[in-house]
Amino acid sequence: MDIQQIRNVGIIAHGGAGKTTLAEALLYNAKATDRMGKVDDGSSNFDYDPEEIRRKITISTSFHHYAWNKVEVTVADTPGYINFEADTRACLRVLDGAVLLVNAVSGVEVQTEKMWNLARAADVPLVAFISKMDRERADYAKAVEEVSDILKVPAVPVQLPIGKEAQFRGVVDLFRMKALVYKGENGEFALEDIPSDLAADAAKAREKLIESCAESDDALIEKFLEGTELTEEEIRNGFRAGVAGMKFLPVLCGSALRNIAIHPLLDIVNFALPDPSYRKEVSGTHPKTKAQERRAIAENEPFSAQVFKTLADPYAGKLSIFKVFSGTLTPDMSPLNSSRDATERIGQVLRLEGKKQKPVGSASAGEIVAVAKFKETSTGDTLCDPKAPILFDRPEVVDPVISFAVRPKTRNDEDKLGSSLARMIEEDPTLRFRKDAQTNEFILAGMGETHLEVAVEKLKRQYGVEVELRTPKIAYLETIKGKSEAQGKHKKQSGGRGQYGDCWIRIEPMPRGKGFEYVDAIVGGSIPRQYIPAVEKGVVERMAKGVTAGYPVVDVRVTVFDGSFHTVDSSEMAFKIAGSLAFKKAAQNAKPVLLEPIAEMEVVVPEENVGDIIGDLNGRRGRVLGVDAHGKSQIVKCLVPLAEVLRYSSDLRSITSGRGQFGMKVSGYEEVPAAIAEKVIAESKKELGEEEEE
């Protein structure tokens, strides 16, 4: 396929802006489907996962394909909710253009801005589409103004709406200076003269469009400033250059649900968004020599591709979705996986059509396709011609923001848990799974509560593993605030060889985060050299068990300075026990305290919610470090005890009506206030007592 006739286009937006409905409208108007699938009745070609149908949101990017005026377009319907944003980020790496959807009623929202920034960072040219123009309180002018002000980009309308809200019935095309008036919901329209009440606005908007096109090219702006009229071809060339260089953001509008003004969007995707060759080349390294390699994005180059997404298809098995950067892939090839130094076999090359796949004879540079049942390959891996190996950088890994303990319901569930989650993590690298050595819990981490709930549902539905999500135990630590000395003496005489170990130790606090230091201050041989490491072993073992609540002790210096021994009965074991006894006694007399993990948080909320959020964080023992303005939103930066924000995502959602978002990471440990420490210690002793009874 000629690379210039290929487009890979994502639809990106804040959750609920109507991405899936617009994607369905594109397919329907391009005759790729014979009816418009709908999110509300579960008939969408894109949101086909049972959880997507139940929740009526996009959870994972899905792909479909249509042909419009001899251009083959792969369209990606991406998630807009923050919990699933990492999937959108991964897909933007391989897309060549995107449609940024803005809700005509709510305007530029938190995630609209985030998606814009992600696309800019990935160097993906965009056009904007103001959706839901038929809704009550839809305001095109206000939405365009917000695009300019908040996204900090010149927003250039290429259309004006005809009619408002329920009376919205078409658009004025500022290129053709004609009105497209729609009749019914089959996408049929009539090309008419511009309504007289819009003529002046249209002339003014066209002047701005021509000026923006001229500014994208030095020769054109010179001609424009001299007052020479630009030809239609010059205007269009300037427009394409402006979009590709992201010098301005063209704005269209319509209603996907009522199928109004979708044809102009199909046209502009073909005309304004670039084909895959606009990036010219891709960079990588030679897997063996590590020398830099460059590969032109062209069909006549050696084959190279990168897997950017993995799906577990119930019928096809594991599906590896990748973009071909160079060369051609055919079913008889055995490409090298240069990430793992393994050869893969190609069965069929598949084009993605929602939940279905269609076999194709081959895939050439620029195309996004899939192959089923690769043995070694996973997300991020590079596939290439073994004779011309290249290795592409793996995508950046996004750290999870929330963790829950998962408790398997049965022993059988526990046995299958690890292997089932390993397969799910291959599909969704933002999930993490581990066993906490300190609390002994299975911990599942992800991008938010909804993300983990969806994962648990999938675990049950797809793998037959049932688990409960619980608030995880907090990994507290213990330390000391004072100095103390104590003797540890272990003496046992009960027939045969006895046991004797005796040591004196001094303990003192170290600065926070400095860990553990062991000092040997024995002089005169009061403890023989060979037993001094045994005292340290005993101390370290006791530190792991804690002295007040069973949590590990940190940030202490322990000095062994005296002791005694028995020439026959002393042993390493005896001195290890003596070290443990001495540490326990000394620590209990050195003002032991409990430490808790502190989360460093950034909470992004609408301006009107800032007061409520700060009040809520203060109530959680948080310390607000500052508030920064960010478009229509405010970023509240704070430090909060982790114990207070384990279920924060649902609380934030209720305070901000779903418009807030946050990120956090553990930044250190601080002392727990005495009243709270008493409760934690009492609960811990109760748990330890129950474990001992068991």
C-alpha positions in Angstrom: 0.0 0.0 0.0 1.3 3.5 -0.9 2.3 5.1 2.5 0.9 8.4 1.4 -2.6 6.8 1.3 -2.4 5.7 5.0 -3.6 7.6 8.1 -3.3 6.4 11.7 -5.6 8.6 13.7 -6.6 8.6 17.4 -9.6 10.2 18.9 -8.6 11.8 22.2 -10.6 13.7 24.8 -11.8 14.1 28.4 -13.9 11.1 29.5 -17.6 11.4 28.4 -16.9 13.9 25.6 -18.2 11.4 23.0 -15.1 9.8 21.4 -16.7 6.4 20.8 -19.8 7.9 19.3 -17.7 10.0 16.9 -15.6 7.0 16.0 -18.8 5.1 15.2 -20.0 8.0 13.1 -16.8 8.0 11.1 -17.1 4.3 10.3 -20.8 4.6 9.4 -20.3 7.6 7.0 -17.4 6.0 5.4 -19.6 2.9 4.8 -17.3 0.7 6.9 -20.4 -0.3 8.9 -24.0 -0.4 7.9 -25.4 0.9 11.1 -24.1 3.3 13.8 -23.1 1.3 16.9 -24.2 3.0 20.2 -22.5 3.1 23.6 -25.8 3.3 25.5 -27.3 0.0 24.1 -23.9 -1.9 24.1 -23.8 -2.2 20.3 -20.6 -0.2 19.8 -17.9 -1.6 17.6 -15.3 -0.1 19.9 -16.5 -0.5 23.5 -17.1 -4.3 23.3 -15.5 -5.4 26.5 -18.3 -6.5 29.1 -16.9 -3.9 31.6 -16.9 -1.2 29.0 -20.6 -2.0 28.1 -21.6 -2.1 31.8 -19.8 1.1 32.8 -20.4 2.9 29.4 -16.8 4.1 29.3 -13.7 3.2 27.2 -11.2 1.2 29.2 -8.8 0.1 26.5 -7.9 1.6 23.1 -9.7 -0.3 20.3 -9.0 0.0 16.6 -11.1 -0.1 13.5 -10.6 0.7 9.9 -12.3 2.6 7.1 -11.5 3.8 3.5 -12.5 7.3 2.5 -11.6 8.7 -1.0 -8.9 6.1 -1.6 -7.2 6.8 1.8 -7.0 3.9 4.3 -7.6 5.1 7.8 -7.0 3.2 11.0 -8.9 4.9 13.8 -8.1 4.4 17.5 -10.8 5.1 20.1 -8.8 5.9 23.2 -9.8 6.1 26.9 -10.3 9.5 28.3 -10.6 8.7 32.0 -7.4 9.3 34.1 -7.5 5.6 35.4 -6.8 4.4 31.8 -4.8 7.4 30.5 -1.5 5.3 30.2 -3.1 3.3 27.4 -3.8 6.5 25.5 -0.2 7.6 26.1 1.2 4.3 24.7 -1.0 4.5 21.6 -0.1 8.1 20.8 3.5 6.9 20.3 2.5 5.2 17.1 -0.3 7.5 15.8 0.4 10.0 13.1 -2.5 12.4 13.8 -5.3 12.8 16.3 -8.7 14.4 16.6 -9.0 16.3 19.9 -12.7 16.2 21.0 -14.0 19.1 23.0 -17.5 19.0 24.6 -19.5 22.0 23.4 -21.3 22.2 26.8 -18.4 21.8 29.3 -15.6 23.1 27.1 -12.0 22.3 27.8 -11.8 20.0 30.8 -8.9 18.7 32.9 -8.3 15.7 30.8 -8.8 17.6 27.5 -5.7 19.7 28.5 -3.8 16.5 29.6 -4.6 14.8 26.3 -3.5 17.9 24.3 -0.2 17.9 26.2 0.4 14.1 25.7 -0.2 14.5 21.9 2.2 17.5 21.8 4.8 15.5 23.7 4.4 12.6 21.2 4.7 15.1 18.3 1.2 14.1 17.0 -0.5 16.8 14.8 -4.1 17.5 15.8 -7.4 18.9 14.6 -10.1 19.8 17.1 -13.7 18.8 16.9 -16.3 20.6 19.1 -18.8 17.8 19.8 -22.4 17.7 21.1 -23.4 20.9 19.3 -27.0 19.9 19.4 -27.1 19.8 23.3 -28.7 22.5 25.5 -26.1 25.2 26.5 -23.8 24.2 23.7 -21.6 27.2 23.0 -19.2 27.0 20.0 -17.6 30.5 20.4 -16.9 29.8 24.1 -15.4 26.4 23.4 -13.1 27.9 20.7 -12.0 30.7 23.1 -11.2 28.1 25.8 -9.2 26.0 23.3 -7.0 29.1 22.6 -6.8 30.4 26.3 -6.3 27.1 28.1 -4.3 25.1 25.6 -2.2 28.1 24.7 -2.5 27.5 20.9 -4.1 29.7 18.2 -7.5 28.1 17.6 -8.6 28.6 14.0 -12.2 27.7 13.1 -12.6 26.1 9.6 -16.3 25.9 10.1 -19.1 28.0 11.8 -22.2 26.3 13.1 -25.7 26.8 11.6 -28.3 26.9 14.3 -27.9 26.5 18.1 -28.6 23.6 20.5 -31.7 21.6 19.3 -31.8 23.8 16.1 -28.2 22.9 15.1 -28.5 21.6 11.5 -25.2 22.1 9.7 -22.0 24.1 9.2 -20.5 26.8 7.1 -17.4 25.5 5.3 -14.9 28.4 5.4 -12.7 26.8 2.6 -15.6 26.5 0.1 -17.6 29.3 1.6 -20.7 27.2 1.3 -23.3 26.0 3.9 -23.7 22.2 4.5 -27.2 21.7 5.7 -28.1 18.3 7.0 -31.4 16.5 6.7 -32.3 13.5 8.9 -29.8 11.2 10.6 -28.3 9.4 7.6 -25.7 12.0 7.0 -27.4 13.4 3.9 -26.8 17.1 3.4 -27.4 19.9 0.8 -24.7 22.3 -0.3 -26.3 25.8 0.0 -25.4 29.5 0.0 -24.3 30.8 3.4 -27.3 32.1 5.4 -27.4 35.9 5.3 -27.2 36.3 9.1 -23.9 34.4 9.1 -22.3 36.0 6.0 -20.4 38.7 7.8 -19.1 36.3 10.5 -18.1 33.8 7.8 -16.1 36.5 5.9 -14.3 37.5 9.0 -13.5 33.9 10.0 -12.3 33.1 6.5 -9.9 36.1 6.7 -8.5 34.7 10.0 -8.2 31.2 8.4 -6.3 32.6 5.4 -4.0 34.6 7.6 -3.2 31.6 9.8 -2.4 29.5 6.7 -0.2 32.3 5.3 1.8 32.5 8.6 2.9 28.9 8.4 5.1 29.7 5.3 7.5 32.7 4.9 6.8 33.1 1.2 3.0 33.1 1.8 3.1 35.6 4.6 5.1 38.0 2.5 2.6 37.7 -0.3 -0.3 38.0 2.1 1.1 41.2 3.8 1.7 42.8 0.3 -2.1 42.4 -0.2 -1.8 39.8 -3.0 -4.7 37.3 -2.9 -3.6 33.7 -2.1 -4.7 30.9 -4.5 -6.9 28.1 -3.1 -3.9 25.7 -3.5 -1.6 28.1 -1.5 -4.2 28.3 1.2 -4.5 24.6 1.5 -0.7 24.0 1.4 -0.3 26.6 4.2 -3.1 24.9 6.1 -1.4 21.5 5.9 2.0 23.0 6.9 0.4 24.8 9.9 -1.3 21.6 11.1 1.9 19.4 10.7 4.0 22.0 12.5 1.3 22.4 15.2 1.4 26.2 14.6 -2.4 26.4 15.1 -5.2 24.1 15.9 -8.0 23.9 13.3 -11.5 23.7 14.8 -14.5 21.9 13.3 -17.8 21.1 15.0 -20.8 18.8 14.7 -23.0 16.2 16.4 -21.9 12.6 16.1 -25.1 11.3 17.8 -27.3 13.1 15.2 -24.8 12.5 12.4 -24.3 16.1 11.5 -21.1 17.4 9.9 -19.1 14.2 10.0 -18.2 14.2 6.3 -16.0 17.4 6.6 -14.1 15.6 9.4 -13.5 12.6 7.2 -12.2 15.0 4.5 -9.9 17.0 6.9 -8.4 13.8 8.3 -7.4 12.8 4.7 -6.3 16.3 3.7 -4.7 17.9 6.8 -3.4 15.0 9.0 -0.1 13.6 7.8 0.7 10.1 6.5 3.2 8.0 8.5 6.2 9.1 6.4 6.1 12.7 7.7 8.3 11.6 10.6 10.9 10.6 7.9 12.8 8.1 10.0 12.9 6.2 13.3 15.9 5.9 15.6 17.1 2.8 17.5 20.3 0.9 18.4 22.0 -2.2 17.1 21.1 -4.9 19.7 24.6 -6.3 19.7 27.0 -3.4 19.1 24.7 -0.7 20.7 25.6 1.6 17.8 22.9 4.1 16.8 20.7 2.9 13.9 18.4 5.0 11.8 15.7 3.5 9.6 13.7 5.5 7.0 9.9 5.1 7.2 9.6 3.5 3.8 8.5 0.2 2.2 11.9 -0.4 0.5 13.8 -0.5 3.8 14.4 -3.7 5.9 11.4 -4.7 8.0 11.1 -3.2 11.5 8.1 -2.8 13.9 7.3 -2.3 17.6 4.6 -3.9 19.6 2.7 -1.2 21.6 -0.2 -3.2 22.9 -1.1 -6.8 23.8 -4.6 -8.2 24.0 -5.9 -11.5 25.3 -8.5 -12.4 22.7 -10.8 -15.2 23.8 -10.7 -16.8 20.3 -7.4 -15.8 18.7 -5.4 -16.1 22.0 -2.7 -13.5 22.6 -2.8 -10.7 20.1 0.3 -8.5 19.6 -0.6 -5.2 18.1 2.3 -3.3 16.4 3.1 -0.6 14.0 5.3 -1.4 11.0 7.9 1.4 10.7 9.8 0.1 7.7 9.7 -2.6 5.1 6.9 -5.2 4.6 5.7 -8.0 6.8 4.3 -11.2 5.1 2.9 -14.4 6.7 5.9 -16.5 5.5 8.5 -14.4 7.4 10.3 -15.2 10.7 11.2 -11.9 12.2 13.7 -11.4 15.0 12.5 -10.1 18.3 15.6 -8.0 19.0 14.4 -7.2 22.5 14.7 -10.9 23.5 17.0 -12.3 20.9 14.3 -14.7 19.8 12.8 -15.6 16.4 9.0 -15.4 16.0 6.8 -17.2 13.5 4.1 -15.3 11.7 0.8 -17.0 11.2 -1.7 -14.5 9.7 -1.2 -10.8 9.5 -4.5 -9.3 10.9 -6.2 -5.9 10.5 -8.2 -4.9 13.6 -11.9 -4.2 13.2 -13.2 -3.7 16.7 -13.4 -7.0 18.5 -12.9 -8.9 15.1 -9.8 -9.3 13.0 -9.5 -9.6 9.2 -6.6 -11.4 7.7 -4.6 -9.4 5.2 -1.9 -10.6 2.8 0.8 -8.3 4.1 1.5 -5.1 6.0 3.9 -2.4 4.8 5.5 0.7 6.4 3.1 2.9 8.3 0.4 0.2 8.9 -1.0 -0.9 12.3 -1.7 -4.6 12.4 -1.7 -7.6 14.7 -0.4 -11.1 14.9 -1.8 -13.8 17.1 0.0 -16.3 19.4 3.6 -15.0 19.5 5.6 -17.1 21.8 8.2 -14.7 23.2 6.9 -11.2 22.3 5.3 -8.7 24.7 4.5 -5.0 24.8 7.4 -2.7 24.0 9.4 -5.4 22.1 11.0 -4.7 18.7 10.5 -7.0 15.7 12.9 -6.7 12.8 14.6 -8.3 9.8 17.3 -10.7 11.3 19.7 -9.4 8.6 19.3 -5.8 9.6 18.6 -5.8 13.4 17.5 -2.7 15.2 16.2 -2.2 18.7 13.7 0.6 19.5 13.5 2.3 23.0 10.7 0.8 25.1 7.9 3.2 26.2 8.3 4.9 29.5 6.7 2.9 32.4 4.0 4.8 34.3 4.0 4.3 38.1 0.8 3.2 39.8 -0.9 5.7 42.1 -3.0 3.4 44.3 -2.6 0.0 45.9 -5.0 -2.5 47.3 -4.6 -5.8 49.1 -6.2 -8.7 47.2 -7.4 -11.7 49.2 -8.1 -14.9 47.2 -11.5 -16.4 48.1 -10.3 -20.1 48.0 -7.0 -22.0 47.9 -7.6 -22.7 44.2 -7.9 -18.9 43.6 -4.7 -18.3 45.4 -2.9 -21.0 43.3 -4.1 -19.4 40.0 -3.7 -15.7 41.1 0.0 -15.2 40.2 -0.2 -16.7 36.7 -3.5 -15.1 35.8 -2.3 -11.6 36.9 1.0 -12.1 35.0 -1.1 -12.5 31.7 -3.2 -9.5 32.6 -0.1 -7.4 33.3 1.2 -8.3 29.8 -2.0 -6.7 28.5 -1.9 -3.8 30.9 1.6 -2.8 32.1 0.3 -0.2 34.5 -0.9 -3.0 36.8 1.6 -4.2 39.3 1.4 -7.3 41.6 3.7 -8.3 44.5 3.6 -10.0 47.9 4.5 -7.5 50.6 7.2 -9.2 52.7 6.4 -7.0 55.7 2.6 -7.4 55.9 2.4 -10.7 54.0 -0.4 -9.5 51.8 -0.8 -9.8 48.0 -0.7 -6.2 46.7 -2.3 -5.1 43.4 -1.4 -1.6 42.3 -2.8 0.5 39.5 -3.9 3.9 38.2 -7.0 4.3 40.4 -9.8 2.5 42.2 -11.8 2.0 39.0 -8.8 0.6 37.3 -8.4 -2.1 40.0 -12.1 -2.8 40.2 -12.1 -3.5 36.4 -9.0 -5.7 36.8 -10.7 -7.8 39.5 -13.8 -8.2 37.4 -11.7 -9.3 34.4 -9.8 -11.7 36.7 -13.1 -13.4 37.6 -14.6 -13.3 34.1 -11.7 -14.3 32.0 -9.6 -16.5 34.3 -12.1 -17.8 36.9 -10.1 -16.3 39.8 -12.2 -14.6 42.6 -10.6 -12.1 45.0 -11.7 -9.4 47.4 -10.1 -5.9 47.2 -9.2 -4.7 50.7 -7.5 -1.6 52.1 -3.9 -2.7 52.5 -2.1 -2.7 55.8 0.2 0.2 56.2 3.9 -0.7 56.3 4.7 1.2 59.5 8.3 1.3 60.8 9.6 1.7 64.3 12.6 3.8 65.5 13.9 5.4 68.7 14.3 8.9 70.0 16.6 8.4 72.9 19.8 6.6 73.9 20.0 3.5 76.0 22.3 0.7 77.2 21.3 -2.9 78.0 22.8 -6.3 78.7 21.7 -9.4 76.9 22.6 -12.6 78.6 21.8 -16.1 77.5 22.8 -18.8 79.9 21.5 -22.4 79.8 22.8 -25.4 81.7 20.7 -28.5 81.3 22.9 -31.6 81.0 25.6 -31.9 78.3 27.2 -28.8 76.8 25.6 -25.5 78.0 25.0 -22.3 76.2 26.6 -19.0 77.3 26.5 -15.6 75.6 26.7 -12.2 77.3 26.9 -8.7 75.6 26.3 -5.1 76.5 25.1 -2.8 73.7 24.4 0.9 73.4 21.7 2.1 71.0 21.1 5.7 69.7 19.0 7.2 67.0 20.4 8.0 63.5 19.0 10.7 61.1 15.9 9.7 59.3 16.6 7.5 56.3 20.2 6.6 57.3 19.3 3.0 58.1 21.3 0.8 60.5 24.9 1.0 61.7 26.7 -1.6 63.8 29.8 -0.5 65.7 32.3 -3.0 67.2 33.8 -1.2 70.3 35.0 -4.4 72.1 38.5 -4.0 73.6 40.5 -6.4 75.7 38.8 -9.5 74.2 35.7 -9.4 76.5 33.9 -11.0 73.5 36.1 -13.1 71.2 36.3 -11.8 67.6 34.4 -14.8 66.1 31.3 -14.0 68.2 30.9 -10.3 67.4 29.2 -10.8 64.0 26.8 -13.2 65.8 25.7 -10.4 68.2 24.9 -8.3 65.0 22.9 -11.1 63.5 20.8 -11.3 66.7 20.3 -7.5 66.7 19.2 -7.5 63.0 16.8 -10.4 63.5 15.2 -8.6 66.5 15.0 -5.3 64.5 13.0 -7.0 61.8 10.4 -8.1 64.4 10.1 -4.6 66.1 9.8 -3.9 69.8 6.5 -2.2 70.3 4.1 -3.2 67.4 6.0 -5.8 65.4 7.2 -3.4 62.6 10.8 -3.3 61.5 13.1 -0.9 63.4 15.1 1.6 61.3 17.6 4.4 61.7 19.5 3.2 64.7 23.2 2.9 65.6 24.1 -0.2 67.7 27.4 -0.3 69.5 28.6 -3.5 71.2 31.0 -2.4 73.9 31.3 -5.1 76.6 30.4 -8.7 77.5 31.8 -12.0 78.7 32.2 -15.5 77.4 32.7 -19.1 78.6 35.5 -21.1 77.0 33.4 -24.2 76.6 29.7 -23.1 76.5 29.9 -20.0 74.3 28.8 -20.3 70.7 27.6 -18.2 67.8 24.0 -19.2 68.6 24.3 -18.1 72.2 25.7 -14.7 71.3 23.0 -14.3 68.6 20.3 -14.8 71.2 22.2 -12.5 73.6 22.3 -9.8 70.9 18.6 -10.1 70.3 17.7 -9.9 74.1 20.0 -6.9 74.5 18.5 -5.0 71.6 14.9 -5.6 72.8 15.7 -4.3 76.3 17.6 -1.3 75.1 15.1 -0.3 72.5 12.2 -0.4 74.9 14.1 2.1 77.2 15.1 4.4 74.3 11.8 6.2 73.7 10.5 3.9 70.9 8.2 5.6 68.3 6.2 4.5 65.3 6.8 5.9 61.9 4.3 6.1 59.0 4.8 6.5 55.3 4.0 10.0 54.0 2.6 10.5 50.5 3.6 13.4 48.3 0.4 14.4 46.4 -0.6 16.6 43.5 -4.3 17.1 43.4 -5.7 18.8 40.2 -9.2 20.2 40.7 -11.5 22.9 39.3 -11.0 26.3 40.8 -14.3 26.2 42.7 -13.3 23.0 44.6 -10.0 24.2 46.0 -11.3 25.3 49.4 -13.1 22.0 49.9 -10.1 20.0 48.9 -7.7 21.9 51.2 -10.2 21.5 54.1 -10.5 17.8 53.4 -6.6 17.3 53.2 -6.2 19.2 56.5 -8.7 16.9 58.0 -6.5 14.0 56.9 -3.5 15.4 58.8 -2.1 16.8 55.5 0.3 19.7 55.0 -0.5 21.9 52.0 2.7 23.0 50.4 1.2 25.3 47.8 -1.5 25.9 45.2 -0.6 26.6 41.5 -2.9 27.8 38.8 -3.1 25.6 35.7 -5.6 26.7 33.1 -9.1 26.5 34.6 -7.8 24.1 37.2 -5.7 24.5 40.4 -2.9 22.1 41.5 -2.8 21.5 45.2 0.6 20.2 46.4 0.7 18.5 49.8 2.2 15.9 52.1 -0.3 13.5 53.7 0.1 10.3 55.8 -0.5 7.4 53.4 -2.9 5.8 56.0 -5.3 8.8 55.4 -5.5 8.6 51.6 -5.7 4.8 50.8 -9.3 5.3 49.4 -8.8 8.9 48.3 -9.8 8.5 44.6 -13.5 7.8 45.5 -13.6 10.7 48.0 -12.0 13.1 45.5 -14.5 11.9 42.9 -17.5 12.8 45.2 -16.0 16.2 46.2 -15.4 17.3 42.6 -18.2 15.5 40.8 -15.6 13.3 39.0 -13.5 16.3 37.7 -10.6 16.0 40.1 -7.5 13.9 39.6 -4.4 13.2 41.6 -1.0 11.5 41.6 1.0 10.4 44.6 4.2 8.7 45.7 5.7 7.8 49.1 8.3 10.5 49.9 9.5 9.4 53.3 8.5 8.5 56.9 7.4 10.7 59.8 6.5 10.0 63.4 2.9 8.9 64.1 1.1 11.2 66.7 0.8 9.5 70.1 -2.9 9.0 70.1 -3.0 7.4 66.7 0.2 5.3 67.5 -1.6 3.8 70.6 -4.5 2.6 68.3 -2.0 1.1 65.7 0.0 -0.6 68.4 -3.1 -2.1 70.1 -4.4 -3.4 66.7 -1.0 -4.8 65.9 -0.7 -6.6 69.2 -4.2 -8.0 68.7 -3.3 -9.3 65.2 0.0 -10.8 66.5 -1.9 -12.5 69.3 -4.4 -14.0 66.9 -1.6 -15.3 64.7 0.1 -16.9 67.6 -3.2 -18.6 68.6 -3.5 -20.0 65.1 
